Each structure stands twice: as C-alpha cells, then as structure tokens.
Amino acid sequence: MKKCKYCKEEIDKNAKICPYCRKRQSYTNWIFVGIVFLLAIIVVATNGGFNNTYNAIKYINENYENKLEIKNDKGSVNAFGIISWEGDLVNTTSKKMNNIVIKYTCYTNDRQEVGTAEAKIKYINSNETLHFEATGTGKYAADISCTSKITHSILD
C-alpha cells in the first residue's frame, strides 16, 4: 500500500489512478520537468560560450572600431553619374588594421539616395595616415552630401 500523492488516502501500490480523488499517480510530470530543467541548463551553458564571443567582439568594437578617422574628405557626382570621393584615413590605434572598406552613401539635399562610392584599402599601419579615393556610380545631382561607413579587421 501507498498514499495518494494528492488526497493522501491509502491505495494499492500499483494503482495508476487514485480510486478516491481520480488523480493520476505516475511520476511522468516529474520526468518531464527534469528533462526540461536539464535542457535549460544546457541552453544556459551554451549561451555562456556565445556570450564570451560577444564580449570579445564588443571589446574590439569599443576599443578599435571608432579609431579610424576620415579627414579632409570631399567629392562630387559628374554628369555621367560617376561618384568620386577622396580623403585621408587616419589610424589612431597602436594596431595595424587590415581589409578596410570605406563606403560612402550619397544623397541629394532632400535625402534622396544618389548612389554609393567605395574605397578598399589592404591595410594601414598603426598611427599612419593614408590618402584614399572612393569611386562608384549613381545619378547626377548638383548638390549632394555623403555619409561614410568604415569596416575593417585588426592585426597585431
């Protein structure tokens, strides 16, 4: 004999349903809870590994991403829609930067996109300044402005 888990009445030890309260006596719910708990632990442990990678990338971005500066940039779009933009890229870090892409997106004064221009630089040494020229195609517009975005990787 054993006691019902719910109503605490004495029932047969092999009974799957209590004859008094009609509740199921199996431990299936506890097995299910245990499996879910185990899976949750695995997910948390795995995300911890991803979190470390995220923190490393965040460290690189915070410490190096904004250390490449563009100075003295200017450009235009000619009558054929060729965008030509140039400037000086300055590396203010103590690291050599690799695979640099400078992308300009150009707009008219009423914020209509005209086109894009891109410059690719293989590398820039620490504390170095390089002149670059970005070219691309777009639509002709008399007065344009461009925004820049720099992507790169870091070498020691």
C-alpha positions as CSV (number, residue, x, y, z in Angstrom):
1,M,0.0,0.0,0.0
2,K,1.0,3.6,-0.6
3,K,-0.6,7.0,0.0
4,C,-2.2,9.0,-2.8
5,K,0.1,12.0,-3.8
6,Y,-3.0,14.3,-3.7
7,C,-5.7,13.2,-1.2
8,K,-3.3,11.1,1.0
9,E,-5.7,8.1,1.1
10,E,-4.3,4.6,1.3
11,I,-4.3,3.0,-2.2
12,D,-2.8,-0.1,-3.8
13,K,0.9,0.3,-4.5
14,N,0.4,-0.4,-8.2
15,A,-2.5,1.9,-8.7
16,K,-2.0,4.5,-11.5
17,I,-5.2,6.4,-10.7
18,C,-6.4,7.1,-7.1
19,P,-9.9,5.5,-6.7
20,Y,-10.8,8.3,-4.3
21,C,-9.7,11.6,-6.0
22,R,-9.3,10.1,-9.5
23,K,-5.9,11.8,-9.9
24,R,-3.0,10.1,-11.9
25,Q,-0.3,8.7,-9.6
26,S,2.6,8.4,-12.1
27,Y,5.8,10.4,-12.0
28,T,5.6,11.4,-15.7
29,N,5.3,15.0,-14.7
30,W,8.5,14.9,-12.7
31,I,10.3,13.2,-15.5
32,F,9.1,15.9,-17.9
33,V,10.1,18.7,-15.5
34,G,13.5,17.1,-15.1
35,I,14.1,16.9,-18.9
36,V,13.1,20.5,-19.4
37,F,15.3,21.6,-16.5
38,L,18.3,19.6,-18.0
39,L,17.7,21.2,-21.4
40,A,17.5,24.7,-19.8
41,I,20.9,24.1,-18.1
42,I,22.4,23.0,-21.5
43,V,21.0,26.2,-23.2
44,V,22.3,28.4,-20.5
45,A,25.8,26.8,-20.6
46,T,25.9,27.1,-24.4
47,N,24.8,30.8,-24.4
48,G,27.6,31.4,-21.9
49,G,30.0,30.4,-24.6
50,F,28.4,32.7,-27.2
51,N,28.3,35.5,-24.6
52,N,32.1,35.3,-24.3
53,T,32.5,35.7,-28.0
54,Y,30.1,38.6,-27.9
55,N,32.1,40.3,-25.2
56,A,35.3,39.9,-27.2
57,I,33.7,41.5,-30.2
58,K,32.2,44.2,-28.1
59,Y,35.7,44.9,-26.6
60,I,37.2,45.2,-30.1
61,N,34.4,47.5,-31.3
62,E,34.6,49.7,-28.2
63,N,38.4,50.0,-28.3
64,Y,39.2,50.0,-32.1
65,E,36.1,50.5,-34.2
66,N,36.0,54.3,-33.9
67,K,39.7,54.8,-34.0
68,L,39.9,55.0,-37.8
69,E,39.1,58.6,-38.8
70,I,38.4,60.2,-42.1
71,K,39.7,63.7,-42.6
72,N,39.6,66.3,-45.4
73,D,37.0,64.3,-47.4
74,K,35.3,65.9,-50.4
75,G,33.8,64.8,-53.7
76,S,31.2,65.1,-56.4
77,V,29.0,63.3,-58.9
78,N,29.7,64.1,-62.6
79,A,27.2,64.4,-65.4
80,F,27.6,60.7,-66.2
81,G,26.7,59.7,-62.6
82,I,30.3,58.8,-61.6
83,I,30.8,59.4,-57.9
84,S,34.3,60.4,-56.9
85,W,35.1,61.0,-53.2
86,E,38.5,61.3,-51.6
87,G,40.0,62.0,-48.2
88,D,42.6,60.9,-45.6
89,L,42.2,57.8,-43.5
90,V,43.9,58.1,-40.1
91,N,44.7,55.1,-37.8
92,T,44.9,56.4,-34.3
93,T,45.5,53.0,-32.7
94,S,48.6,51.0,-31.9
95,K,47.3,48.2,-34.1
96,K,47.7,47.5,-37.8
97,M,44.2,47.5,-39.4
98,N,43.5,45.1,-42.3
99,N,40.9,44.8,-45.1
100,I,39.5,48.3,-44.7
101,V,36.4,49.2,-46.7
102,I,35.2,52.8,-46.8
103,K,31.7,53.2,-48.2
104,Y,30.0,56.5,-49.0
105,T,26.3,56.7,-49.5
106,C,25.4,59.9,-51.2
107,Y,22.1,61.9,-51.0
108,T,20.5,65.0,-52.5
109,N,19.6,67.8,-50.2
110,D,16.1,66.4,-49.9
111,R,17.6,63.0,-48.7
112,Q,17.0,61.1,-52.0
113,E,19.8,58.5,-52.4
114,V,22.0,59.3,-55.4
115,G,24.4,56.3,-55.2
116,T,27.4,54.8,-53.4
117,A,31.2,55.0,-53.7
118,E,33.7,52.6,-52.2
119,A,37.4,52.5,-51.4
120,K,39.2,49.3,-50.4
121,I,42.5,49.5,-48.5
122,K,44.5,46.4,-47.9
123,Y,46.0,47.7,-44.6
124,I,47.0,50.8,-42.6
125,N,49.8,50.7,-40.1
126,S,49.4,52.0,-36.5
127,N,49.4,55.8,-36.3
128,E,49.5,56.1,-40.1
129,T,47.6,58.4,-42.4
130,L,46.7,57.3,-46.0
131,H,45.1,59.2,-48.8
132,F,42.2,57.3,-50.5
133,E,39.8,57.7,-53.4
134,A,36.4,56.1,-53.4
135,T,34.5,55.7,-56.7
136,G,31.1,54.4,-57.6
137,T,28.1,55.1,-59.8
138,G,24.8,56.8,-59.2
139,K,22.6,59.5,-60.6
140,Y,23.7,63.1,-61.4
141,A,22.8,65.7,-58.8
142,A,24.1,69.2,-58.4
143,D,24.2,69.4,-54.6
144,I,25.0,66.2,-52.8
145,S,26.2,65.1,-49.3
146,C,27.6,61.7,-48.4
147,T,27.8,59.7,-45.2
148,S,30.6,57.3,-44.6
149,K,30.9,53.9,-43.0
150,I,34.2,52.1,-42.3
151,T,34.6,48.4,-41.8
152,H,37.9,46.6,-41.1
153,S,39.6,43.8,-39.2
154,I,42.5,44.1,-36.7
155,L,46.0,42.7,-36.9
156,D,48.6,42.7,-34.1
